[in-house]
């Protein structure tokens, strides 16, 4: 997880939690001796709304600054014969 920003709003018996998460994932490739991305930088937004009754609303969406989620899979990442 690269960054997480959130807000919590409580008014009377209503709760709203909004969070934006930026994440990425990399693995160490020993052949070129460097870190390589598996998941390139990507953002998600979480919105959780709770009211007086037991109804709970959860929405997960892609951050508006990103158009796609990029996964990178290479032969070196999945093949362990060279070790």
C-alpha positions as CSV (number, residue, x, y, z in Angstrom):
1,X,0.0,0.0,0.0
2,X,1.6,3.2,-1.1
3,X,-0.9,5.8,0.4
4,X,-4.2,5.8,2.3
5,X,-6.3,8.8,3.0
6,X,-9.7,8.7,4.7
7,X,-12.4,10.7,6.4
8,X,-14.9,9.6,9.0
9,X,-18.1,11.6,9.5
10,X,-20.6,10.8,12.3
11,X,-23.8,12.8,12.5
12,X,-26.5,11.6,14.9
13,X,-26.8,7.9,14.2
14,X,-25.3,8.0,10.7
15,X,-21.8,7.1,9.9
16,X,-19.9,7.7,6.7
17,X,-16.3,6.4,6.1
18,X,-14.6,7.4,2.8
19,X,-11.2,6.1,2.0
20,X,-8.8,6.4,-1.0
21,X,-6.1,3.8,-1.3
22,X,-3.1,3.9,-3.7
23,X,-1.3,0.6,-4.1
24,X,1.2,-1.2,-6.2
25,X,3.1,-4.5,-6.0
26,X,6.6,-5.5,-7.1
27,X,8.8,-8.6,-6.9
28,X,12.6,-8.9,-6.9
29,X,13.9,-10.4,-10.1
30,X,17.3,-11.9,-9.2
31,X,18.5,-12.2,-12.8
32,X,18.8,-8.5,-13.6
33,X,18.9,-7.8,-9.8
34,X,16.1,-5.3,-9.7
35,X,12.5,-4.8,-8.5
36,X,9.8,-5.3,-11.2
37,X,6.2,-4.4,-11.0
38,X,3.4,-7.0,-10.7
39,X,0.6,-4.4,-10.2
40,X,1.4,-0.9,-11.4
41,X,0.3,2.1,-9.3
42,X,-3.5,1.9,-9.0
43,X,-6.1,3.7,-6.9
44,X,-9.4,2.6,-5.3
45,X,-12.0,4.5,-3.4
46,X,-14.1,2.9,-0.7
47,X,-17.3,4.5,0.6
48,X,-19.1,3.0,3.6
49,X,-22.4,4.5,4.8
50,X,-24.4,3.2,7.8
51,X,-27.7,4.6,9.0
52,X,-30.1,4.1,12.0
53,X,-31.5,0.8,10.7
54,X,-29.2,-2.2,10.1
55,X,-28.8,-1.1,6.4
56,X,-25.2,-0.8,5.4
57,X,-24.0,0.5,2.0
58,X,-20.5,-0.2,0.7
59,X,-19.3,1.1,-2.6
60,X,-15.8,0.3,-4.1
61,X,-14.8,2.2,-7.3
62,X,-11.6,2.9,-9.2
63,X,-10.0,6.2,-8.5
64,X,-10.8,8.7,-11.2
65,X,-7.1,9.4,-11.9
66,X,-6.6,5.8,-13.2
67,X,-8.2,4.3,-16.4
68,X,-7.1,0.7,-15.9
69,X,-5.5,-1.8,-13.6
70,X,-2.3,-3.2,-15.1
71,X,-0.9,-6.6,-14.1
72,X,2.5,-7.7,-15.4
73,X,3.4,-11.3,-15.5
74,X,6.7,-12.4,-16.8
75,X,8.3,-15.8,-17.4
76,X,10.9,-15.0,-14.8
77,X,8.3,-14.3,-12.2
78,X,6.5,-17.6,-12.5
79,X,9.3,-19.9,-13.5
80,X,11.8,-21.0,-10.8
81,X,14.0,-23.2,-12.9
82,X,16.8,-20.7,-13.0
83,X,17.4,-20.9,-9.2
